[in-house]
């Protein structure tokens, strides 16, 4: 798509992590499915967990918010608890911590690699001296970036741990994107944001970023556009290809 916007003309580019920089969404999906299938079986909850639950209730949200949203979709309410809750506890936080055990085990055993198209785009932005930042709901962002060997590519990492310390609401509220822009020293009206989650696109759109890019990893191009994406691609290699094709 040679008509794609030139990302090197923006003051900064803010990237979601899971599904945009690294395929950690696949690890998250596997971890959520494993945990919730067992939970639903133990508690006799119906209908059973499906991949659509991931996109509808979990994708792009902070871990505990996602747990609460999914249980609420089944008319199940449990105490919120505390982030220090043991994974065996039947609280929102305990259930969220239970899922994270599966995720960290898979990440440690299998590692992770960034999408090649994203690495190409990061090379182009670096050559143009355009700062890149990470905006992620995950508390594992630092570990994932380190495992992929790309932590030094980003001047700012606004992740779930930082958001929790700063008491910032979860996506689709724009607060985490706006905070990342402040940390990067740029105005949203002169920056681009890239997301693959519907809630993340909604967050960036609500923050009035100059360009909101949706990366369709399964949420659906139409859904991403309806959420506020100005353009939708299947992979960031499309931006790299468009850049290389320019005179």
C-alpha positions in Angstrom: 0.0 0.0 0.0 2.1 2.9 -1.3 -0.5 5.4 -0.1 0.0 4.6 3.6 1.0 7.6 5.7 4.8 8.1 6.2 5.4 7.4 9.9 8.7 9.2 9.8 6.8 12.5 9.5 5.4 12.1 13.1 7.1 13.3 16.2 6.9 9.9 17.8 5.3 6.5 17.2 3.6 4.7 20.1 3.4 0.9 19.8 1.2 -1.6 21.6 3.3 -4.7 22.5 1.2 -7.9 22.2 0.3 -8.5 18.6 2.1 -5.4 17.3 5.7 -5.8 18.4 5.8 -9.4 19.4 3.4 -12.3 18.9 2.9 -12.5 22.7 -0.9 -12.3 22.0 -0.6 -16.0 21.1 1.0 -16.8 24.4 -1.6 -14.8 26.3 -4.4 -16.5 24.4 -3.0 -19.9 25.2 -2.5 -18.9 28.9 -6.0 -17.4 29.2 -7.6 -20.4 27.5 -5.8 -22.9 29.7 -6.7 -21.1 32.9 -10.4 -20.3 32.1 -11.2 -23.7 30.6 -10.2 -25.3 33.9 -11.9 -22.6 36.0 -15.2 -22.9 34.0 -15.1 -26.7 34.3 -14.5 -26.5 38.1 -17.2 -23.9 38.6 -19.7 -25.4 36.1 -19.8 -22.1 34.2 -21.5 -22.0 30.8 -21.2 -21.2 28.0 -17.6 -22.6 27.8 -14.7 -20.3 27.1 -14.0 -19.5 23.4 -11.4 -17.5 21.5 -14.0 -14.8 21.0 -14.0 -14.2 24.8 -10.3 -13.2 24.4 -11.1 -10.5 21.8 -14.3 -9.4 23.5 -13.2 -9.2 27.1 -9.4 -9.7 27.6 -7.5 -8.3 24.6 -5.9 -4.9 25.4 -7.1 -4.7 29.0 -5.2 -4.9 32.2 -5.2 -8.4 33.5 -7.5 -7.9 36.4 -9.9 -5.8 34.5 -10.1 -8.6 31.9 -10.8 -11.2 34.5 -13.6 -9.2 35.9 -15.1 -8.4 32.5 -15.1 -12.0 31.4 -16.6 -13.3 34.6 -19.2 -10.6 34.4 -20.2 -11.8 30.9 -21.2 -15.1 32.6 -23.0 -13.3 35.4 -20.3 -14.4 37.9 -19.0 -12.0 40.5 -16.1 -12.6 42.9 -14.3 -10.3 45.3 -11.7 -8.1 43.7 -9.0 -9.1 46.2 -5.5 -7.7 46.1 -2.6 -8.0 43.6 -0.7 -9.9 46.3 -3.4 -12.7 46.4 -2.0 -16.2 45.8 -3.1 -17.7 42.5 -5.1 -20.3 44.4 -7.5 -17.6 45.8 -10.8 -17.2 44.0 -10.6 -13.4 43.7 -10.2 -11.4 40.6 -6.6 -10.8 41.4 -6.0 -14.4 42.4 -7.4 -15.6 39.1 -5.4 -13.1 37.2 -2.2 -14.2 39.0 -3.1 -17.8 38.2 -3.1 -17.0 34.4 0.2 -15.2 34.7 2.0 -18.3 36.0 1.2 -20.1 32.7 2.3 -17.1 30.7 5.6 -16.6 32.4 6.4 -20.4 32.1 5.8 -20.4 28.3 7.8 -17.2 27.8 10.7 -18.6 29.9 10.7 -21.9 28.1 10.1 -20.9 24.5 11.3 -17.2 24.4 9.8 -14.7 22.0 10.8 -13.0 18.8 9.6 -9.7 17.4 7.6 -9.6 14.2 10.1 -9.1 11.3 7.9 -6.3 9.8 7.9 -4.4 13.1 11.7 -4.7 13.3 12.0 -3.2 9.7 9.7 -0.3 10.7 11.7 0.3 13.9 14.9 0.4 11.8 13.3 3.0 9.5 12.1 5.1 12.5 15.5 4.9 14.1 17.3 6.1 10.9 14.9 9.0 10.8 15.4 9.8 14.5 11.7 9.3 15.3 11.3 8.1 18.9 9.4 4.9 19.5 7.5 4.1 22.7 5.6 1.1 24.1 2.1 1.4 25.5 1.0 -2.0 26.9 -1.6 -3.1 29.4 0.7 -6.0 30.3 2.7 -6.1 33.5 5.1 -8.4 31.6 6.2 -5.8 29.0 9.7 -5.3 30.3 10.3 -9.1 30.5 8.9 -9.6 27.0 11.0 -6.8 25.5 14.1 -8.2 27.2 13.4 -11.7 26.0 13.0 -10.4 22.5 16.3 -8.5 22.8 14.7 -5.2 21.8 14.3 -3.2 25.1 16.9 -0.6 23.9 14.7 0.2 20.9 12.2 2.2 23.0 12.8 5.4 25.0 9.5 5.0 26.9 7.7 1.9 28.2 4.3 2.6 29.6 3.1 -0.8 30.8 0.5 -2.2 33.2 2.9 -2.0 36.2 3.5 1.7 35.6 -0.2 2.3 35.0 -1.1 0.6 38.3 1.4 2.7 40.2 0.0 5.9 38.6 -3.6 4.8 39.1 -4.3 5.1 35.4 -7.5 3.5 34.1 -7.4 0.6 31.6 -7.9 0.9 27.9 -10.2 2.0 26.2 -9.7 5.1 28.4 -7.0 7.2 26.7 -4.9 7.8 29.9 -2.1 5.3 29.3 -1.5 6.6 25.7 -1.6 10.2 26.9 0.8 9.4 29.7 3.2 7.8 27.3 3.1 10.8 25.0 3.9 13.0 28.0 6.8 10.8 29.0 8.1 10.9 25.4 7.7 14.7 25.3 5.3 14.8 22.4 1.8 16.1 21.7 -0.8 13.4 20.7 -1.8 15.7 17.8 1.7 15.1 16.3 2.2 11.5 17.1 1.0 8.1 15.8 -0.3 5.2 17.8 -0.4 1.5 16.6 -2.7 -1.1 18.2 -4.2 -4.5 17.4 -6.8 -4.6 20.1 -10.2 -2.9 19.7 -9.9 -1.4 23.2 -6.5 -0.1 22.3 -7.6 1.5 19.1 -10.5 3.1 21.1 -8.0 4.4 23.6 -5.7 6.0 21.0 -8.6 7.4 19.2 -10.0 8.9 22.4 -6.6 10.5 23.0 -6.9 12.4 19.6 -3.6 11.0 18.2 -2.8 12.3 14.7 -2.8 8.8 13.3 -4.2 5.6 14.7 -3.1 2.4 13.0 -4.9 -0.9 13.5 -3.0 -4.1 13.0 -5.5 -6.9 12.2 -4.3 -10.0 14.0 -7.8 -11.4 14.4 -10.0 -8.6 15.7 -11.2 -7.8 12.2 -10.4 -4.8 9.9 -14.0 -3.5 10.1 -14.1 -3.7 13.9 -10.8 -1.8 14.2 -12.0 0.9 11.8 -15.2 1.2 13.7 -13.2 1.6 16.9 -11.4 4.6 15.4 -8.4 3.3 13.3 -7.6 5.6 10.5 -5.9 2.8 8.6 -5.7 -0.9 9.1 -2.9 -3.3 7.9 -2.2 -6.9 8.5 1.4 -6.4 9.3 3.7 -3.4 9.8 5.8 -4.6 7.0 3.3 -2.8 4.8 4.6 0.5 6.2 8.2 -0.6 5.6 7.4 -1.6 2.1 5.6 1.7 1.4 8.6 3.6 2.8 11.1 1.7 0.6 8.9 2.3 -2.5 9.0 6.1 -2.1 11.3 8.0 -4.3 
